[in-house]
Amino acid sequence: MGESRPTSAFHSDNMDASHTDRLIEALDTQAASAGVRRLRDWGHQGLAAQPGERALDIGSGTGSEIRALAAAVTSSGYAVGVEPNPGLRETARQRAADAGSVARFVGGDALALPVDDADIDVVWCERVFQHLAESDRAAEEIARVLRPGGRVALLDTDWATTILYPGEPEVVAVLTGGALSAAANPHAGRKLVGQLAAAGLEIDDLGSQALIQDPGKVTWPLVRMLGEKAVQSALITEQQRDRLYADLTAAAERGGLHMSVTMFGVIARKPR
């Protein structure tokens, strides 16, 4: 999916078959989030895919959203997911087969989609642009493959909206800054509307959703990854890290923890 920083395990250049199970678990966990479900529902309502239309999901992962589009376009239409990771692609194929879905899956790159010009009625692209250093090119590819009147739902995270509370402000700022450095395009969410407009598409609707974690649980894998990286980089001390961990643990025990990040969405169409 184009050039990315090495921290992006979802990027095609960083594929490792041993990570497939972890990626699937992460995608399934995200899909179970109430905030993700709400923004996805908004996106599908905006696309309003119809029977007989041709649907494309860019970066289709485990295939949940192209299966939804396949159900909407029915067997009289066409639904394909483009996914560069072969492990995710195989999981998507198996899940589609188990569900009796007509969705199919192919390998491909968001910067060079394996699709003819003006061939697609509806495009779904979720949390792909944050992994792309050249996301403008991906927006141009979306515009290229859409038919006149075709629609796109483009959803992505803006990592600068990360909130972690409680904790010493200086220490928290280091960890949230680490979340920014983990993506090739950490401000992806705020750029979406401008990129689609620059690619010649008309904006129909804008949406957003804060993804708020359970206030009674610390998302330790992410917190520890950011905390250890900060210590190794000498940005905080071990004592500061341990104090933050203790503050977060105590807050979670009383149901007062706040961890969140915001996703943004754009519904746009290609002019007739």
Summary of the structure (lengths in Angstrom):
residues: 272
radius of gyration: 19.2
end to end distance: 28.6
largest distance: 61.8
contacts: 954
relative contact order: 0.15
helix: 45%
strand: 24%
